[in-house]
Amino acid sequence: MGILCRPAGSFLSINNAMSRVVEVENSNELLELINRHEIAKVKLEDITFKHCGYDERINWDTYLICVKDKQYGSRAVLFSNGIMKITLEMNI
């Protein structure tokens, strides 16, 4: 089982954000999801998880998924219900 991810951003209501939840099974899927919405391409080593706490509205132990940012150091792109080990997985 992977982790559930939803968009980060104050422009979405919690109901709207939850309607956009997707499950990612591995690092490559997470990277693909992030890069679908980013202008500058993100690399695996640019991704970090920051624990936010338990969100009773949605019953998630919530994490911010952040990427390196030249201007701000890092910025949030997604919320998740867990963390995953970030590794490059080769398809052979």
C-alpha positions in Angstrom: 0.0 0.0 0.0 1.3 3.4 -0.9 0.5 6.9 0.5 -2.5 9.1 -0.2 -1.7 12.6 -1.5 -3.8 15.7 -2.1 -2.9 19.2 -3.3 -1.4 21.7 -0.8 -2.6 25.3 -1.0 -5.0 27.5 0.8 -6.9 28.1 -2.4 -8.8 24.8 -2.0 -11.5 23.9 0.5 -10.8 20.6 2.4 -13.7 19.0 0.5 -12.3 20.1 -2.9 -8.8 19.0 -1.9 -10.0 15.6 -0.7 -11.8 15.1 -4.0 -8.4 15.2 -5.7 -6.7 12.5 -3.5 -4.5 10.0 -5.4 -2.6 7.1 -4.1 1.1 6.7 -5.0 2.9 3.4 -4.6 6.5 4.4 -4.9 9.0 7.2 -5.3 8.8 7.3 -9.1 5.0 7.7 -9.0 5.4 10.5 -6.4 7.9 12.3 -8.6 5.7 11.9 -11.6 2.7 13.4 -9.7 4.8 16.4 -8.5 6.3 17.0 -11.9 2.8 17.1 -13.6 2.2 20.3 -11.8 5.6 22.0 -11.5 7.1 24.4 -14.0 10.7 23.5 -13.1 11.3 19.7 -13.0 11.9 18.3 -9.5 14.4 15.5 -8.8 14.0 12.8 -6.2 16.6 14.3 -3.9 14.6 17.6 -3.9 11.6 15.9 -2.1 11.2 16.0 1.7 8.4 15.2 4.2 7.5 17.4 7.1 5.1 16.1 9.8 2.2 18.4 10.5 0.2 16.4 13.0 -3.2 14.7 13.1 -6.0 16.2 11.1 -9.3 15.2 12.7 -11.3 16.5 9.7 -10.0 13.8 7.5 -8.5 11.3 10.0 -5.0 11.6 8.6 -1.6 11.8 10.4 -0.7 14.6 7.9 2.7 15.3 6.3 3.7 18.1 3.9 5.6 17.0 0.9 8.0 19.8 0.0 10.4 20.4 -2.8 13.6 22.5 -2.9 12.9 26.1 -4.1 15.6 28.6 -5.1 13.7 31.5 -3.8 12.2 30.1 -0.5 14.5 27.2 0.3 11.6 24.7 0.2 7.9 24.9 -0.5 4.9 22.6 0.0 3.4 21.0 -3.0 1.2 18.2 -1.5 -0.2 16.8 1.7 0.0 13.1 2.5 -1.2 10.6 5.0 2.3 9.1 5.5 5.9 9.1 4.3 7.8 6.9 2.0 11.5 6.2 1.4 12.6 8.1 -1.6 14.6 5.8 -3.9 15.0 5.6 -7.6 13.3 2.4 -8.9 14.5 1.1 -12.2 12.1 -0.7 -14.5 14.0 -3.5 -16.2 
